[in-house]
Amino acid sequence: MSATIKGPDGKLRCQWCGTAPEFLDYHDSEWGFPVSDDHRLFEKLSLEGFQAGLSWRTILVKRENFRTAFHDFDFDRVARFTKRDLNRLLKDEGIVRHRGKIEAVINNAKRAQELVKLEGSLAAFIWRYEPGKKQLAKPQSVSTSAESIALSKELKKRGWKFLGPTTVYAFMQAMGLINDHVSNCVIRTKVERARKCFKRPVSNK
């Protein structure tokens, strides 16, 4: 199977973005572009956890519902969720009603607060795991890496849940810690330019 498809403009893109109508815009405007906003990083970690055992399309089409349900993934607000909030979410047909995954997001919100106190931001901690050029595999050829394994292990050590190495690798792909667009994808060069201009967040430690 070809690694690319032609988009509506006739230019080549990663093959996966043609497998669902929702994917093209996500591929072109979000996937792989570097992110330093704590709430967006927490959102993606949470949604990747919800995706476990499901398809990304299932999550993407419900993303706005998730944002509403979890207050745009403001982890300071989510950390204050009570049993009443949990019961509300379990009845919300607009999201994935999985008790363990919902509880994990609430738990992880509290863990995110702890990291912010230590590092100054969630982003500063996350971007510490950006791989060097020599550590990069051929685009879209692996589902884990030494860095995703290390980040997953450290998050688990700090009490985070539903974040295994494969889930964390998908997060790293999406949030721009790596540029995993295939070599002849028209978006790859745009992502690379964005990464060159991106100011890496620094810990306050």
N, C-alpha and C positions, 0 to 999 in steps of 0.2 A: 504494500500500500504506500502511496506517495505520502511524504511528510508534509506536503502543502496542498492547498486548494486555491483556486482563483476567487477573490472576493468580488463584490458587486462592481468595483472599479477596475477589475481585470488584473489587479496586483495579487501576488502570492502571499498567503498567510498560513499559519500553523493549521494543519488538517483538522484538529479537534474543534476549531471554532465554527466549522460547518455542520456539526452534528446536531445542533439545536438552534432555533432562531434567536434565542436570548444570548447566545454565546458571542456573536460577532462584535457587538458593541462592547461587551465586557472584555473581550480579547484586545480590541483596538484601543480602548481608553483606560483600562484598569490593570489588566494582568501583566505583572512584571515591572510596572512603574513604581519607583521607590516611595515608601510611605514612612513618615516619622510621627504622624498624629497618633497619640496614645489610644484614643477611642476607636479609630479605624483599625489599629493593630489588634485591640481587644475584640472588636467585632469579628475580624477574620479568624482569630483563634477560636472564638466561640462558634462561628458558623462551620468551620472545619470540623469541630467536635460534633456538631449536629449532623454533619454529612456522613460520619462513620456508618458504613453499611448501606448508604443511600447514594444517589447520584448528585453531582453538583447542580445539575439543572433543577432538581427538586428543591434545593436550598435557594438557588438564585431567584426562582420565581416567587418565593416566599420572603425574600430578603426585606422588603419594605414592611411586611407584617412583623418580622423579627425585630426590626428597628423600633417599631411602635411598641411592641410588647416589652422590650428591654431598654426603653428610654434612650434610643440611639447608642446603646452600649456604653453609656456613661457608667463606668464601673463603680464610681462613688455612690451612685444611686442604686445600682444593682446589688451592691454589697449590703444594702439596708433592707433588701427584700425579706419578707416574713413568710410564714407558712401560708398566710392568706394569699400572698402573691404567687406562691408555688401552686396553690389550688386554682387560682385564676388562670395561670399559664397552662395548666393541665387541661383546662376546658377551652382553650383558645384554638379553634380549628384552623386559624391562619398560619400556625407554626407547626413544628414537629413536636407532638405531645409525648415526649419520652422523659419520664421522671428522672432517670439517671443523668441524662444530658442537661436537663434544666437545672438540676441541683448542682451539676458541675459548673455551669456558667455562674451561678450565685457564689459558689465556693471560690471559683477562679477570680471573681471580682474582688474578693477580699485579699486573695494572694497578690493581685495586681496592685492593690493599695500598698501592700507591704513592700513590693519591689520599688514603687515610686518613692517611698520614704527612704529606701536604701540608695537608690541610683539617681533620683531626681526625675526620672521618667521611665515608663515602660520601654520606650523606644531605645533609650541608651543601653538597656540590658539586652534587648533583642538584637540590635545591630552589632553587638560584640561578636555575634556568631556568623557574620557575613564571611563567606569563604574567600580565600585568595584565588587569583587566577589559576594557579597551579593545581588547586584542589577541585576545579570545576570539571564535571563529566561532560560528555557530548550532550547537547540539548535534548531533553525529553528521552534520555536513555536509561535513567535510573529513577527509583521512587524513594530512595533515602540517601543520605550522605553522612560522612563523619560529623559534619556540623549539625545536621538535623537530629542525629542520634544524641549528640552532646547536649543540644538545647533541650530536647525532650527529657533527657535524663535529669538535667538541672531543674527543669520546671517540676517534674515529678518529685524530686528531692525537696522542693520548696512547697509541695502540697497541691500542685495543680493536677487536674483530672482530665481524662479523655483527650490526651495529647501525646500519642505515640509518635515514633520517628517518621512514619509515612505521612501522618496528618501534619506534622511540623514541616516536613519537606514541601508539601503542597502549599502551606502557609508562606514559606520562604519564596517559593516560585511566584506566588500571587503578589506579595508585598515588595518585590523587587530586590530582595537580598541576593538573588541570582537573576541573570537574564536567560531564561530558558526558552525563549522563542527560537525556532529553528533558524539556521544560518541565512536562508534566503527569504525569510518572512519579512514583509515590508515594515512591520512594527518593531522588529529587532533593533534596527538602527535608531529608531525614536526612543526606545527604552534605554539604549546604550548612551545616547546623548543626555537623557534625563538622569541616568546614574552618574555621569561625569559631573553634572552640575549640582548633584544632590549633596547637601551638607550633612554628613553623618552626625547623629546625636552623640553627645559625650556625657559620660557619667559625672555626677558631682562628687564622686568618692575621692 
